Amino acid sequence: MLRKISFRCSIKRQINKIGKNNMAKQDLKRHIFDYVLTQYGSEAEYLWKSYPDFAVFRHQDNRKWYAIVMNVEKEKLGLAGSGKINVMNVKCSPEMLSLFLAQEGFLPAYHMNKSHWLTIRLDGSVDKETVCFLLNGSFDLTATKQVKKKLGIMRYSEWIVPANPKYYDVENELHEGKEIFWKQSNNVDVDDIVYIYVTEPTAAIRYKCLVLEVNIPYKYRHEELQIKRVMKIRCLKEYDRKLFTRDKMAQFGVSAVRGPRHMPYSLKREIDNLTNDEVSV
């Protein structure tokens, strides 16, 4: 009898887990729809009778698409298993494409130009913040100057960017006062601040840097990583690897750093408070 009860409880837990995962996926899709409506005033357009679930978001003035949310068979995306999965296509610079395609949760654009578009899996493998970051970038790339001015779209001037020791041993090379060249991020500009997050096994923010120059031509290719331009940065501050760990960052809403993302004000304040980091640059 105890074995039967245990078995039933196990099945019930699995069913509950599946139900929660499905709700999380739907929550992410709903979050995207709510976000574009609030941020840009865009409502989903359903353009195809054969694909009633495919939702397009586009600009009202130039009619350009900046996102399309789809429910696609896994096998058509080259994924294992059966059934459908929610995905979203966004426009992306070639430099950013090479960065994200090397990570879990991202695929070559489904049914769109693979040199300028990216497919994001909406199954929870990519966090909301990164999804919105790429969505904003796609809107920016496809918007007219008039729309950007009207909406008051502002660039973030402080960023968190990842550094993978697999490609470059930044902890051995970068120290306070030193200047190095770094992979150019699409929206970063001169005088921006870049916080470098070193991935596993360190998994912590290690450096605060000032951007000195941008858009410097550069050619580099290694496996799935491709670099066409770099920026010159100077290290302003080096942090102890135990100070701003991934767990600490998660307390301020930064659960992952897959690519360049803005520095949350709350995390910046925490860094400043713990390091007396109000330095002039």
Sequence and secondary structure as in RCSB ss.txt:
>XXXX:A:sequence
MLRKISFRCSIKRQINKIGKNNMAKQDLKRHIFDYVLTQYGSEAEYLWKSYPDFAVFRHQDNRKWYAIVMNVEKE
KLGLAGSGKINVMNVKCSPEMLSLFLAQEGFLPAYHMNKSHWLTIRLDGSVDKETVCFLLNGSFDLTATKQVKKK
LGIMRYSEWIVPANPKYYDVENELHEGKEIFWKQSNNVDVDDIVYIYVTEPTAAIRYKCLVLEVNIPYKYRHEEL
QIKRVMKIRCLKEYDRKLFTRDKMAQFGVSAVRGPRHMPYSLKREIDNLTNDEVSV
>XXXX:A:secstr
 HHHHHHHHHHHHHHHHHHHHHHHHHHHHHHHHHHHHHHH    B   SS TT EEEE TTT  EEEEEEEEEGG
GGT SSSSEEEEEEEE  HHHHHHHHTSTTEEE TTS TTTEEEEE SSSS HHHHHHHHHHHHHHHS HHHHHH
HT    SEEEEEE TTT  HHHH  TT EEEEE  TT  TT EEEEEETTTT EEEEEEEEEEEEEEEEEEETTE
EEEEEEEEEEEEE  TTTSBHHHHHTTT    SS EE  HHHHHHHHHHHT     
